[in-house]
Amino acid sequence: MTEPLPPLLLVGCGQMGGALLEAWIGKGLAPSVIMDRHRDAVSGPHTVVRELSKIPEDFMPEAVILAVKPQKAIPVMEELATLRPDIAERAVFVSVMAGLTAGSIAECLRNKAPEATPTIVRAMPNTPCSIGHGMTGLYRAPGVTDRQEKLCDRLLSAVGATVWVSEEDQINAVTAISGSGPAYVFLLAELLEKAAVGLGLPADVARILARKTVSGAGALLDHSPEDAAELRRRVTSPGGTTAAALAVLNAPANWPSAIPEAVAAAARRARELAS
């Protein structure tokens, strides 16, 4: 029987926080506290508060999940550390925000709770988490225990696959690949749909062709032990239609340069947000 998840403090219950919470409740989440100014209640024996001051005095979470916008995170953490320095000392803080380093989160907490030695895990989930097919990259800052790492992996595994990186800067690369990656895939589907209409197909036919092609190819890639290059080769008959299309996409000024440039731009912006 699967061990139930321990009590958590979820700060922010928007799109990502809500997806995580729903998955955790399905895994048997112990009574927890959700701080969100736009939620009135959630299913199960959980407490929703509008203000951190309303957290029950006897409530001690094993993890605090920061799922607010980065610009709102600092005042929230300062208030939490002021009101509940015991939480700042004992819980592992899991940030699902881009743009705040583990060091900046720890410093923010120590400013209001000087005796605390905060433990921080950074996580970068993506939007497919909302349907249980997410991809999350995680980084464990110094001081995080093996037990805390295991808990964080359980929390994010509830919404998809996880991978751990050894250096914090690698989270910026994770952000650029899997965090922003769904948008690249959606753009491909969007462009395929437009191209299909341009070839004379009805709009409804174009949409289902584009969407099912992208989702089906993704599912095949996910289930196949072969690498992406081999799967591509299997679709590409010499001199055929796919080869004609790939000759355009693989022109030096097209995908071979555009994709690395796009990913590098995303990673660069992630570093700028963290500076």
DANORGI-V53680 format. One line per field, one symbol per residue. burial: + if it has 9 or more other ideal C-beta (glycine too) atoms within 8 Angstrom, else -. A space follows every 10 residues. Layout:
BEGIN
burial=???
END
This chain:
BEGIN
burial=----++++++ ++++-+++++ +-+++-+-++ -+++++--+- -+---++++- -+--+---++ ++++++++-+ -+++-+++++ +--++-+++- ++++++++-+ -+-+++-+++ +++--+-+++ ++++++-+++ ---++++++- +--+---++- ++++++++++ -++++--+-+ ++++++++++ ++-++--+++ -+++-++--- +---+++-++ +-++---+-+ +--------- ++---+---- -++--+---- ---+-+++-- -++++++--+ +-++-
END
